[in-house]
Amino acid sequence: MITSYFFDTYSFIESHKANSRYEKFKGKAIITTKMNLMEFHYTLLREVGKNLADIHLRYLQKFIVEFEIEHIKLANQLRRKYKNLSYVDCLGYIVALANQVPFVTGDQAFKNLPNVEFIK
């Protein structure tokens, strides 16, 4: 039984937009990295302004998990193999693997990778 999910930036954005496909994660435990929250905060700054972006960031910070130097190495190896993936996405994917939780995204580049719950 899955007890937690890794949300990448794409997942946060779609959840914020109330994409009905992400409703199944309401009330579920999620994890993410500071880097993913940085990307999401920036998106919110552009779309809804500083006050709401800051509110979301404060709320979501409780879901942050730390990453190790080894995760950075593995993420860079993944990015070298799949050049169309961003550094932040590669790091998130590796952190999800390390925490043994599904990597939730709608990013097409991850569609056929293992341990991905692909939701567009």
Protein Blocks (a to p, Z undefined) as FASTA:
>chain_A
ZZbdcddfklmmmmmnopaklmmmgoiacdddfklmmmmmmmmmmmnojklmmmmmmmmm
mmpccddfklmmmmmmmmmmmmmbcfklmmmmmmmmmnopacddfbfklmmpghiacdZZ
